[in-house]
C-alpha cells in the first residue's frame, strides 16, 4: 500500500509539511490506494480503462484487497458512470474491480445522475464543482454501516468524496476509499492532465 498522508495516502510533496490534497474531503474517513499512479501501475490503469484489457482486473484487485488498516466493510460501491459515458466506454472499470474483490454489495444503488464533463485537466476546485450533486443513492438506509467506495485512481478525491457524501447522507457511519492507484501529490496543479 502507498504510504504518505495518514488520511489520503498521498506521497509527500517536497517542501510541504502538510498534505493539502485531502483538506477538502468532508465525507471520507481514509483512502487506501495500492500504488502511486506511475510506472507499471499507470500502464495497468490505461490497459483497463482505454485499451479495455479486462484480463488485468484480477491482478489489480488482488493488489487492492485487504489492506491491514482497512476497517471491516459492510457494503462496497463502485464509483458509477453516467449512462451516456457507460454507453461510450462499454464498461465501468470500477465496477469490474469491485466484482473481482467480491466484497459485500448492498441492496441499494449509487448512481451518477448528472453527466459531468471529464475531470481531465481541471484544477481541484473545478473538479469539486464539476461533480457536485452528480450522484444519488436509491435503496434501503445505510444506517450505521461501514462503507467502501471503489475506484481505479484517486486524483484529487473530488469524485469519491462526492460519492461518500451521498452515502453519508443516506446513513453510512464511515466511508473509506479503496483504489488501485493514487496520483502523486504535487506542490501546484499538474501541468499535464491526469486521467479521470
N, C-alpha and C positions, 0 to 999 in steps of 0.2 A: 504494500500500500504506500501511497505517496505520504511523505512526512513534510510538515511545514506548519502552517497556521493550525492551532488545535481545533478550530471550528470548521474551516473550509478546506484545510489541507493544501492550500496554495503554497507552492515553494516560495521561500522568502525572496523579496526583491532587494537588490543591493542598495544600501543607503537608507532603507526604510525600517524603522523599529516596529511599526505596527502594520498589520495587514489591512488594506483598505478595500479589498475586493468583496469581503463579506459584511462590511459595515451596513449596507443597505438591506441585508437579509433580515426580515422581521418575522418569518414564519418557519425557518429551517433551524433545527437544533444542531445538526452537524452533517458534514459531507464526507463520503468515503470513496474517493477515486482510487483505482488500482494503479494508474500510471500517470506520469506527466505527459501531456499531449505533444509528443515529439518522437522522432525516430520511428521505430517499429510500431509503437502504439498509434502514431498518426497514420501510418500506412494501413494498419488494420481497420481503423475507423473509415478511411477512404475506400478501402476494398469493400466494406459492407455498405456504406451509405451511397457511394457514387458508382462503384463497379458491380454492385448487387451480388457480391460473392458471399452468400449466406453460409457457406461452409466455415467461415471464420467465427460464426456466432458461438458455437460450443467452447472454443478456445478463449474467446473474450469473456464469456460468462463464467468460466472456470476461474479466471483471474479476479473476477468481481465478487465471487461467492465467499461469504463467511469471514469478513474482516473481524479480528478479535474484539475490536472496540464497538462493533455494531450492536445496538440493543436488540432484544428479541423483537421480531417483526410479526405483527398480527395480520397485516394486509399490505400488499405492494401494488403500485400503479405505474404503468409506463407513461412517460410524457406523450400525450396524444398529438396526432397530426390533424389538421383541419381536413375534412373530406376532400376538398379540392386539391390539396397538396398530396394527400394519400393517393388520389387518382393519378396524379402526375408521376409520383415516385413508384407506386405499385406496392409498397410495403412500409411498415413502420419499424425502423431498426430498434428502437427502444422496446417495442412490444416483443420482438424476436428475442432480445436479451432477457426480458422478464420470463418468457416461456422457457428458455433454456435454464434459467436459475431455478425454476419450479418452486418459487416462493408462493405463499398463500395469496390468492386473489379474492377480493371481496365480491359481494353481490352487486354493489354499486359500480358506477362507471364514471371515470373522469373523461370529459370531452373538451375538445377545442371548439368553441362556438363562434370565434371570430377569426377570419382568415387574415392573419397578420402578415406584414411583409417580412422578408428574410432578415434575420438578425445580423447577417454578414456585413461588416463594415460600420455597424452602428456603435456609438460610444455607450458606456454603461447606463447613463441617464436615458438615452434614446431607446436602449434595449428594454429598460423597465417600462417606459411609456408605451412601447410597441406591444407588449404582452399584457398590459393592464386590462383586467376584466375579459381576458381572452378565453378563460376556461370556466367550466361549470361541472358540478357533481350531481349525478342523479342516482338515488338509491337510498338504502337504509342509513340512518345516522351512524357515524363512525365513533360514537361516544366512548371515550377512554382508550381508544386503540392506538397502538404504536405503529406508525405507517412509514413505508419507504416509497420514494419516488425514484424511478429507474430511468437513466438516460445514457447515451453513449459518451457525450462530452459535456463537461461543465465549463463554460467560458466565464461570464460574469456572474452566473447564477440567477439571472433575471427570470428566465423561463421556469426553472424549477422552484424558485421562490414563489412565483405566482401560483403554480400548481399547489404548493404547500399551503399557501394562504387559503385557497378554496377548501382544501381538505380540513384545515383547522376550523374554518367557519362551519363545517359540517360535523364537527365534534372530535376530530383527531386530537389525541393528547400530546403526541410528539410526531415530528416528521423528520426523517433522515433522508439524505440523498445518496444513492449509490450509483457510481458511474464507472465506465471503463477508463476514462481519462479526464484530466483536469488541465485547463490551459495554464501556461506559465503566467505568473504574476509579473507584470511589467511596471516600471515606475511611471509610465504615461500610457495612454491608449495606444495599442499597437498600430503601426502604420499599415501593415499587411493584414487584411481581414482574416478572422478565424471563422471556420465554418459554423453554420447554425446548428 
